[in-house]
Amino acid sequence: MSDEDHEDSDPVEKMLKQAGCLELHYKIQMCIADTKDWRKCQNEVKDFKECMEKYQKNLRKEQ
């Protein structure tokens, strides 16, 4: 199994990667790990939310 196959074994990560939002997801995780308080990570959450909304909007346009 290649590294790429291993990365895609998690369906959530695969979807986030396809959406182009995986790095933002990781930023949220790192912020929470660093601060131990998700409330201090609202900028990261906002960026991730905007990324996912953009992806969803583009999906609807394609249908």
N, CA, C and O atoms as CSV, one atom per row, in Angstrom:
chain,resi,resn,atom,element,x,y,z
A,1,MET,N,N,0.851,-1.186,0.000
A,1,MET,CA,C,0.000,0.000,0.000
A,1,MET,C,C,0.890,1.242,0.000
A,1,MET,O,O,1.809,1.352,0.812
A,2,SER,N,N,0.619,2.163,-0.902
A,2,SER,CA,C,1.412,3.386,-0.970
A,2,SER,C,C,0.958,4.357,0.110
A,2,SER,O,O,-0.091,4.173,0.727
A,3,ASP,N,N,1.771,5.406,0.332
A,3,ASP,CA,C,1.408,6.422,1.321
A,3,ASP,C,C,0.090,7.097,0.945
A,3,ASP,O,O,-0.730,7.404,1.810
A,4,GLU,N,N,-0.100,7.322,-0.352
A,4,GLU,CA,C,-1.321,7.983,-0.801
A,4,GLU,C,C,-2.543,7.124,-0.506
A,4,GLU,O,O,-3.576,7.640,-0.078
A,5,ASP,N,N,-2.433,5.808,-0.733
A,5,ASP,CA,C,-3.541,4.912,-0.424
A,5,ASP,C,C,-3.854,4.946,1.061
A,5,ASP,O,O,-5.018,4.936,1.460
A,6,HIS,N,N,-2.811,4.985,1.878
A,6,HIS,CA,C,-3.001,5.014,3.326
A,6,HIS,C,C,-3.705,6.301,3.751
A,6,HIS,O,O,-4.593,6.271,4.603
A,7,GLU,N,N,-3.309,7.435,3.158
A,7,GLU,CA,C,-3.935,8.711,3.494
A,7,GLU,C,C,-5.423,8.686,3.185
A,7,GLU,O,O,-6.225,9.229,3.944
A,8,ASP,N,N,-5.792,8.065,2.087
A,8,ASP,CA,C,-7.175,8.065,1.641
A,8,ASP,C,C,-8.025,7.006,2.331
A,8,ASP,O,O,-9.206,6.864,2.013
A,9,SER,N,N,-7.447,6.262,3.268
A,9,SER,CA,C,-8.213,5.227,3.929
A,9,SER,C,C,-9.268,5.816,4.869
A,9,SER,O,O,-10.243,5.138,5.194
A,10,ASP,N,N,-9.093,7.043,5.302
A,10,ASP,CA,C,-10.077,7.722,6.139
A,10,ASP,C,C,-11.035,8.480,5.214
A,10,ASP,O,O,-10.618,9.421,4.538
A,11,PRO,N,N,-12.306,8.084,5.175
A,11,PRO,CA,C,-13.233,8.734,4.237
A,11,PRO,C,C,-13.424,10.224,4.502
A,11,PRO,O,O,-13.656,10.987,3.565
A,12,VAL,N,N,-13.330,10.649,5.755
A,12,VAL,CA,C,-13.478,12.071,6.065
A,12,VAL,C,C,-12.296,12.848,5.493
A,12,VAL,O,O,-12.481,13.890,4.865
A,13,GLU,N,N,-11.080,12.343,5.710
A,13,GLU,CA,C,-9.903,13.020,5.159
A,13,GLU,C,C,-9.943,13.036,3.638
A,13,GLU,O,O,-9.549,14.022,3.015
A,14,LYS,N,N,-10.411,11.960,3.044
A,14,LYS,CA,C,-10.510,11.894,1.586
A,14,LYS,C,C,-11.462,12.975,1.071
A,14,LYS,O,O,-11.155,13.662,0.097
A,15,MET,N,N,-12.619,13.124,1.724
A,15,MET,CA,C,-13.586,14.131,1.312
A,15,MET,C,C,-13.026,15.539,1.509
A,15,MET,O,O,-13.190,16.403,0.648
A,16,LEU,N,N,-12.366,15.767,2.646
A,16,LEU,CA,C,-11.802,17.093,2.914
A,16,LEU,C,C,-10.697,17.432,1.926
A,16,LEU,O,O,-10.555,18.584,1.515
A,17,LYS,N,N,-9.917,16.428,1.547
A,17,LYS,CA,C,-8.857,16.627,0.555
A,17,LYS,C,C,-9.472,16.986,-0.793
A,17,LYS,O,O,-9.000,17.894,-1.477
A,18,GLN,N,N,-10.527,16.270,-1.170
A,18,GLN,CA,C,-11.232,16.538,-2.424
A,18,GLN,C,C,-11.823,17.949,-2.418
A,18,GLN,O,O,-11.826,18.632,-3.442
A,19,ALA,N,N,-12.315,18.373,-1.274
A,19,ALA,CA,C,-12.911,19.703,-1.135
A,19,ALA,C,C,-11.854,20.802,-1.129
A,19,ALA,O,O,-12.175,21.972,-1.338
A,20,GLY,N,N,-10.606,20.435,-0.893
A,20,GLY,CA,C,-9.541,21.426,-0.811
A,20,GLY,C,C,-9.447,22.069,0.563
A,20,GLY,O,O,-8.849,23.134,0.714
A,21,CYS,N,N,-10.035,21.428,1.562
A,21,CYS,CA,C,-10.117,22.013,2.909
A,21,CYS,C,C,-9.337,21.207,3.953
A,21,CYS,O,O,-9.432,21.498,5.146
A,22,LEU,N,N,-8.584,20.221,3.536
A,22,LEU,CA,C,-7.898,19.343,4.488
A,22,LEU,C,C,-6.882,20.101,5.340
A,22,LEU,O,O,-6.799,19.877,6.548
A,23,GLU,N,N,-6.116,20.989,4.727
A,23,GLU,CA,C,-5.116,21.738,5.498
A,23,GLU,C,C,-5.774,22.619,6.563
A,23,GLU,O,O,-5.238,22.782,7.660
A,24,LEU,N,N,-6.929,23.181,6.236
A,24,LEU,CA,C,-7.649,24.004,7.220
A,24,LEU,C,C,-8.155,23.145,8.371
A,24,LEU,O,O,-8.172,23.584,9.521
A,25,HIS,N,N,-8.566,21.926,8.060
A,25,HIS,CA,C,-8.984,20.968,9.091
A,25,HIS,C,C,-7.813,20.688,10.039
A,25,HIS,O,O,-7.979,20.665,11.259
A,26,TYR,N,N,-6.632,20.475,9.459
A,26,TYR,CA,C,-5.441,20.230,10.276
A,26,TYR,C,C,-5.101,21.445,11.129
A,26,TYR,O,O,-4.655,21.294,12.267
A,27,LYS,N,N,-5.305,22.655,10.592
A,27,LYS,CA,C,-5.026,23.868,11.370
A,27,LYS,C,C,-5.910,23.938,12.614
A,27,LYS,O,O,-5.454,24.331,13.687
A,28,ILE,N,N,-7.172,23.553,12.461
A,28,ILE,CA,C,-8.081,23.530,13.622
A,28,ILE,C,C,-7.565,22.532,14.652
A,28,ILE,O,O,-7.492,22.844,15.841
A,29,GLN,N,N,-7.211,21.339,14.199
A,29,GLN,CA,C,-6.711,20.316,15.121
A,29,GLN,C,C,-5.456,20.789,15.846
A,29,GLN,O,O,-5.313,20.576,17.050
A,30,MET,N,N,-4.548,21.431,15.114
A,30,MET,CA,C,-3.302,21.905,15.736
A,30,MET,C,C,-3.599,23.021,16.734
A,30,MET,O,O,-3.002,23.067,17.809
A,31,CYS,N,N,-4.513,23.916,16.387
A,31,CYS,CA,C,-4.872,24.999,17.297
A,31,CYS,C,C,-5.456,24.442,18.587
A,31,CYS,O,O,-5.084,24.867,19.681
A,32,ILE,N,N,-6.367,23.493,18.455
A,32,ILE,CA,C,-6.984,22.902,19.645
A,32,ILE,C,C,-5.932,22.178,20.483
A,32,ILE,O,O,-5.957,22.257,21.711
A,33,ALA,N,N,-5.013,21.475,19.830
A,33,ALA,CA,C,-3.957,20.782,20.563
A,33,ALA,C,C,-3.057,21.780,21.294
A,33,ALA,O,O,-2.621,21.528,22.418
A,34,ASP,N,N,-2.787,22.907,20.650
A,34,ASP,CA,C,-1.903,23.920,21.254
A,34,ASP,C,C,-2.582,24.678,22.392
A,34,ASP,O,O,-1.972,24.913,23.435
A,35,THR,N,N,-3.839,25.060,22.193
A,35,THR,CA,C,-4.514,25.925,23.174
A,35,THR,C,C,-5.336,25.146,24.192
A,35,THR,O,O,-5.642,25.662,25.266
A,36,LYS,N,N,-5.698,23.904,23.862
A,36,LYS,CA,C,-6.575,23.082,24.706
A,36,LYS,C,C,-7.957,23.715,24.882
A,36,LYS,O,O,-8.674,23.418,25.837
A,37,ASP,N,N,-8.318,24.601,23.930
A,37,ASP,CA,C,-9.600,25.308,24.024
A,37,ASP,C,C,-10.072,25.660,22.617
A,37,ASP,O,O,-9.524,26.565,21.988
A,38,TRP,N,N,-11.089,24.949,22.117
A,38,TRP,CA,C,-11.563,25.180,20.753
A,38,TRP,C,C,-12.080,26.596,20.554
A,38,TRP,O,O,-12.101,27.102,19.432
A,39,ARG,N,N,-12.498,27.236,21.644
A,39,ARG,CA,C,-13.031,28.592,21.524
A,39,ARG,C,C,-11.962,29.594,21.103
A,39,ARG,O,O,-12.283,30.658,20.574
A,40,LYS,N,N,-10.703,29.263,21.332
A,40,LYS,CA,C,-9.601,30.144,20.925
A,40,LYS,C,C,-9.225,29.929,19.464
A,40,LYS,O,O,-8.295,30.564,18.967
A,41,CYS,N,N,-9.926,29.054,18.779
A,41,CYS,CA,C,-9.590,28.689,17.398
A,41,CYS,C,C,-10.673,29.144,16.425
A,41,CYS,O,O,-10.833,28.550,15.359
A,42,GLN,N,N,-11.404,30.172,16.773
A,42,GLN,CA,C,-12.540,30.591,15.949
A,42,GLN,C,C,-12.121,31.080,14.566
A,42,GLN,O,O,-12.877,30.900,13.611
A,43,ASN,N,N,-10.949,31.689,14.422
A,43,ASN,CA,C,-10.490,32.113,13.095
A,43,ASN,C,C,-10.279,30.905,12.190
A,43,ASN,O,O,-10.648,30.924,11.016
A,44,GLU,N,N,-9.682,29.856,12.749
A,44,GLU,CA,C,-9.445,28.635,11.982
A,44,GLU,C,C,-10.769,27.965,11.612
A,44,GLU,O,O,-10.941,27.484,10.493
A,45,VAL,N,N,-11.697,27.941,12.564
A,45,VAL,CA,C,-13.015,27.345,12.314
A,45,VAL,C,C,-13.738,28.141,11.224
A,45,VAL,O,O,-14.358,27.553,10.338
A,46,LYS,N,N,-13.662,29.458,11.283
A,46,LYS,CA,C,-14.306,30.313,10.284
A,46,LYS,C,C,-13.731,30.038,8.897
A,46,LYS,O,O,-14.485,29.903,7.933
A,47,ASP,N,N,-12.406,29.954,8.785
A,47,ASP,CA,C,-11.773,29.687,7.494
A,47,ASP,C,C,-12.195,28.327,6.938
A,47,ASP,O,O,-12.459,28.188,5.743
A,48,PHE,N,N,-12.253,27.330,7.817
A,48,PHE,CA,C,-12.658,25.992,7.400
A,48,PHE,C,C,-14.125,26.002,6.944
A,48,PHE,O,O,-14.463,25.413,5.918
A,49,LYS,N,N,-14.971,26.659,7.695
A,49,LYS,CA,C,-16.392,26.734,7.353
A,49,LYS,C,C,-16.573,27.390,5.990
A,49,LYS,O,O,-17.354,26.907,5.170
A,50,GLU,N,N,-15.859,28.484,5.739
A,50,GLU,CA,C,-15.955,29.173,4.456
A,50,GLU,C,C,-15.482,28.271,3.314
A,50,GLU,O,O,-16.080,28.268,2.238
A,51,CYS,N,N,-14.432,27.521,3.543
A,51,CYS,CA,C,-13.919,26.594,2.538
A,51,CYS,C,C,-14.959,25.536,2.202
A,51,CYS,O,O,-15.202,25.249,1.030
A,52,MET,N,N,-15.571,24.960,3.222
A,52,MET,CA,C,-16.571,23.916,3.004
A,52,MET,C,C,-17.821,24.480,2.331
A,52,MET,O,O,-18.416,23.818,1.481
A,53,GLU,N,N,-18.222,25.692,2.701
A,53,GLU,CA,C,-19.385,26.314,2.062
A,53,GLU,C,C,-19.124,26.563,0.579
A,53,GLU,O,O,-20.002,26.356,-0.259
A,54,LYS,N,N,-17.924,27.003,0.269
A,54,LYS,CA,C,-17.539,27.233,-1.131
A,54,LYS,C,C,-17.580,25.910,-1.906
A,54,LYS,O,O,-18.077,25.855,-3.031
A,55,TYR,N,N,-17.059,24.862,-1.299
A,55,TYR,CA,C,-17.072,23.542,-1.940
A,55,TYR,C,C,-18.502,23.076,-2.181
A,55,TYR,O,O,-18.823,22.602,-3.272
A,56,GLN,N,N,-19.362,23.205,-1.179
A,56,GLN,CA,C,-20.760,22.789,-1.313
A,56,GLN,C,C,-21.475,23.602,-2.400
A,56,GLN,O,O,-22.260,23.054,-3.173
A,57,LYS,N,N,-21.205,24.885,-2.454
A,57,LYS,CA,C,-21.812,25.752,-3.467
A,57,LYS,C,C,-21.383,25.308,-4.868
A,57,LYS,O,O,-22.203,25.261,-5.785
A,58,ASN,N,N,-20.114,24.986,-5.030
A,58,ASN,CA,C,-19.617,24.522,-6.322
A,58,ASN,C,C,-20.232,23.179,-6.703
A,58,ASN,O,O,-20.502,22.938,-7.879
A,59,LEU,N,N,-20.457,22.305,-5.728
A,59,LEU,CA,C,-21.101,21.017,-6.005
A,59,LEU,C,C,-22.516,21.226,-6.529
A,59,LEU,O,O,-22.938,20.571,-7.482
A,60,ARG,N,N,-23.240,22.139,-5.903
A,60,ARG,CA,C,-24.617,22.404,-6.324
A,60,ARG,C,C,-24.657,22.965,-7.742
A,60,ARG,O,O,-25.570,22.648,-8.504
A,61,LYS,N,N,-23.685,23.790,-8.104
A,61,LYS,CA,C,-23.625,24.367,-9.454
A,61,LYS,C,C,-23.414,23.264,-10.497
A,61,LYS,O,O,-23.942,23.343,-11.606
A,62,GLU,N,N,-22.644,22.246,-10.136
A,62,GLU,CA,C,-22.342,21.176,-11.077
A,62,GLU,C,C,-23.516,20.238,-11.314
A,62,GLU,O,O,-23.543,19.528,-12.319
A,63,GLN,N,N,-24.480,20.223,-10.411
A,63,GLN,CA,C,-25.614,19.294,-10.546
A,63,GLN,C,C,-26.682,19.804,-11.467
A,63,GLN,O,O,-27.691,19.131,-11.675
